[in-house]
Amino acid sequence: MRSIIRVVVGFCAVAAIVAGPTIPAASAQPVTPNGLTTQVVSGDTFTTFSFQRAWVHVRVFGIDAAQPGQCFGNEATAFAAAAMTWQPTLLEADPRWPSADPTGVTTLAHVIRWDGFNYAVEAARAGIARAVYVGQFKDEVRAAEQEAKDAQRGIWSANCNFGQE
């Protein structure tokens, strides 16, 4: 089992180097990943290969990102792709909330890149997602959302009516 983990971690390191530069973590502590994000579906939904040898469809806990076709939806997907594709990732369930959506198909998780980049916080800061005021990182996500509102970034810009479509 350890040799499998070493191979996967080695693959992740190579994949991260090949994938090129990503959006840097603001000021975070590195984490131990438990998966590799391989595909971005939208600004708040990814496909991750779990190191437990399973594909996981993940919905990011704590945010609601603009979807393709909505105001800043394409930008949200592009931000997610730049930040997360081929990145070793920690998927962490929130102990106070269910770990799956009502269908049981999608895992709800905090998504943290190997370098400590908390996706929900940074998506809110970039103005491509609004905070959902629940979860262990709700204060950080709320503060990042307020920063984006104050700067009129993304969905908070004057020419966007995200959530009112």
Secondary structure, DSSP 8 states (H G I E B T S, - for coil): -HHHHHHHHHHHHHHHHHH------SS------SEEEEEEEETTEEEEEETTTEEEEEEETTEEE--TTSTTHHHHHHHHHHHHTTEEEEEE--TTS-SB-TTSSSEEEEEEETTS-BHHHHHHHHTSEEE-S-STTHHHHHHHHHHHHHHT-GGGSTT--TT--
